[in-house]
Amino acid sequence: MQKLFANPYLLLTLTVLFWSGNMVIGRGARGDIPPLTFAFWRWMIAFVLIAPLAYPHLKTQWPLLKRGWKPLLVLGILGVGGYNTFAYLALQHTTATNAALLNSFVPIATIAISWAFLGKHLRPAQAVGVLVSLAGALTIVSRGDPGVLAHLNLNVGDVWMLVAVLDWAIYTVALAWRPAGVHPMLMLGSTVAIGLAALGPAYAWELWQGRQLNVNWASLSALAYVGIFPSFVGYIFYNKGVADVGANKASLFIHLMPVFGTLLSFLFLGEIPLWFHYLGIGLIFTGIWLTMKR
């Protein structure tokens, strides 16, 4: 386990694998789990897992939390209350192709925000790497046909996905201002608590609208997965990865989502990868290598 945490790139790769599964489940379970219900109970499950690990640090580090309440508030609302809620709303309306394409712009948005507000720049090789990996993501979602990209039409789901992309880019950059000295588990528990407080009224509104969870084995399994892996384990890994390699490099791993989406479709749906999948995967890994290498 210690060796795992020593490798930020492995942590980020596993995180994106968990999040890719979250997208697949979010789309597949949309008939049984309304989007706001999905987001609320996902994070409630995660909070139950995090709280016993965070509580021992609360007494000694409470002064640090109070001093850093502003960035914690932003991180909780964006990272917990925002991104996945917007993504679940998007998956109610948009196609998987459009959602994957729009999500691939997270690294570009992160780099743009880092440049505008933090003055951070990429070396020429890193910039080329970002463009190459983006080209790989576009190759997969367009199925190797540039005409598909030219005929994409935005609908309300695509707009929600664009909001999710902007939300996550800001969250990734804002991690630079997380309170110093706060134990990672306590910080995660605090942001989840803030996110749940923000989601609570939205969840109540959805219930008032008559949209409720359809309780069955599939829906409960879906909630268990997204509560444990993308929410609990994934956020620990992602926050550690961002702390070690920075927002720009960490956000580039989002381009792996089309790769893992293809692999998960092959394993669980029996869909055989085609030539453009292999080309796209090759471009994505080449781009990440260019960005990571010294």
N, C-alpha and C positions, 0 to 999 in steps of 0.2 A: 504493500500500500504506500509506503514511504517513497519507493521508486516511482510509483505512478504520479504522486503529487510533485515529484521533482521534474517532471516533463510537461511543461505547459502546453506543448503542441498536441500531445496525446490527450490531455484533459479537454482541450478545445475540440478535438476530433470526436471524442466520445460525447461531448455535449451536443454537437450538431447531429450525431446519430440519434440521440434521445429526442431531440427536437423534431427531427424528420419523422420519427414515429408518432410524435404528437400531432403533426399536420395530417398524417394518414388517418389517425384515429378521430381527429376533429372533424374531418370530412365524412368518415364512415358512420360516426355516431350522431350526426346532426339531426336525424329523425327522432332519436330517443332523448337527447340532451340539448335543451335550448342553450344558446351561446353564453349568456350571462350566468346561468346556472352552472354551466361547464366551468367557467372561469372561477366562480366563487368556491365551488366544492373542490376543485383542483387545489386551490391554495389553502383551503381549510385542512385538507389531508396533509399537505406539506407542513403547515404550521404545527399540527399535532406531532409530527416527526421532529421538527426543529426545536420546539419549545423546551423539551427536557435537556437538550444539548446547549441551548442558549441561556437558560435561566441561571446556572451557576455563575455566569460572568456578569449578570445584571447588577448585583449589589456593588461590586467593586468598580464597575465601569459606567455606572449611571451618570456620573458627572461628564464623562466624555460624550455620552449620548445626548445629554442636554445641550452641550456646547455645539454639537454637530447636527442639531435637529433639522436645520434647513436643507442640507444635502440629503439627509435621510428621508425627509418628506418627498423630495423630488424623485429619489431613487425608488421609493415605495410606490408612488403613484404611477411612474413611468414603467418600471420593470415588472411590477407585480399587478398593479391595477390596470395598466394600459395595453401592452403589446399583445399578449395572448387573447385578451378580450376582443381587441380589434381584429385579430386574425380569425377568431371563431366567428365573429360577425361577418367577416369577408367570405369565409368558407360556406356560409349559408346561401350565397348568391353567385359567386364567381367560379369559373372553371379552375381545375388544378393547374392548367398551363399558365393562365394569367397570374394566379397566385404565386407560382414558383418563379415566374419571370420578375414580377414586381419585388418579391423578397430578395432576389439576387442583387438588388440595388442598395442593400443595407451597407456593404463596404464602401460604396461610392459616397453615400450620404454621410457615413461616419468620417471618412477622410475629408470631405468638404467642410463639415462642422469643425473638425480638429484644425484644419487650415485657417478657417475664418475666425475662430475664437481662441485657439491655443497657439496659433502660429507654427504648427507642426507641419513639416514637409517630408515627402518621400524622396529617396534617392532615385535617379533615373531608372535603375534596374527594378526597384520596387514598384515604381509607377507602371512600367511595362508589365510586371507580374500581375498587378491588379487588372489591367486591361485584358491580358491573356486569360486569366481565370474567369473574368466576366464573359469573354467570348465563349469559353467552354460552357458556362451556365446557359447562355443564350442558345448555343448549339443544341443542348439537350431539350430545352423547353420548346424550341421551334421545330424539333424533329428534323433538323438538318435542312430546313427549307426557310430561307430568309423571307419568303412571301408571307409566312405565318405571322411574323412580327409586324409586317406592314398592315395586316388586316385585323390586328387585335383591337377590339372595341371596349372601352372602359364602361363598366356598369357600377352600381352602387357597391358591389362587393370589391371591385378593384379600388374604388376610392377608400374603402375601409382598410384595404391592404396597404395602400400608400400611406395612410395615417399610421398604421402599424410599423412600417419601415422607418418613417421619420421618428416615431416614438423610440424604437430600439436604438437608432443611431444616437439620439440625444442621451439615452440611458448609458450607452457604452462610453461616451465621452464624459458624462457626468460622474462615472466611477472614479475619475481622477480626484474628485473632491470629497470622496467618502471620508468620514472622520478617522483621523490617524489614531492608532493604538487600540481601536475597538476590535475585539475578537471577531474573526470572520463569521462564526456561527451566530453570535449576538447581533451582528450587523444584518445578517440574512433574516433572522427572526424579527428584527425591528422593521425591516422593509416589508416583510410579508404581513405583519400586523397592520402596518399603514395601508398596504394594498387592500387587505380585507376590509378595513374600515371604509375605503373608497368604493369597493365593490358592493358592500352591503346594501346601500340604498338602490343601486341599479338592479341587484338580484331581487329585492323586494318588489320593485316596479314590475319586473318580468313575471313574478308570481301573481301580482295583481292583475296582469294582463291575461292570466289563465294559462300561461305556458309553464308546465311542470315537468320534472324528471320522470321518464318512463322507467320505472325500476324493474330491471331484469338482469340476468347474469352478464350479458354483453355490456350494458351501460355501467354496471358496477365495476367490471373489469377495466373498462376504459378509464373510469375515474381513478381507479387504483394505479394504473400505469402512469397517467399524466401527473398524479399527485406525488409519486415516488421518484420517477426517473427524470422527466423534463424539469420538474419544479424543485425537488429537494436536491437530488444528486447533480443535476445539470447546472443549476445556478451556483452551487459550490464550486464546481469545476470551472464554469465560465468566469466567475469573479476572480478566482485564483489565476486563470490564464491571462485575463486582462491586466491584473496586477504585475505579472511577470514579463509580458511582452508588449504591453501597450494596446490602446484601443484600435489603432489602424491595422496592426497585424492580426489581432484577435478577430476583428470584424470580417477579415478576408475568409475565414473558415466558414462563413455563412454560404459561400459558393459551393460547399460540399453538400448542401441540402439536395440539389437535383441528383447528385451522385448517389447518395444514400436512398433517395426516393426511388431511383431506378433499381437498386439492389433489393430493397424491401418489396417492390412490386414483383420482382423475379422470384423471391423466396416465398412470398405469401400469396401471390396472385397467379403465379405461373407465367408471367409475361417475360418473353425472351428478349434480352437487350439486342438492339439493332446497331448498325454501323455508327450512327450519329451519337449513340450513347457512349461508345468506346472513344470516339473522337472528343466528345465533350469532357469525359472524365480525364483523358490525357491532357487536354488544355488546362483544366482546372488544377491538376497536380503540378503541371509545369509552371503555372502562374504562382501557385503557393511557394514552390521551390525558389523561383526568382525573387520573391518578396522576402523569404526567410533567410536566404544565403547572405553571408557577409560579403 
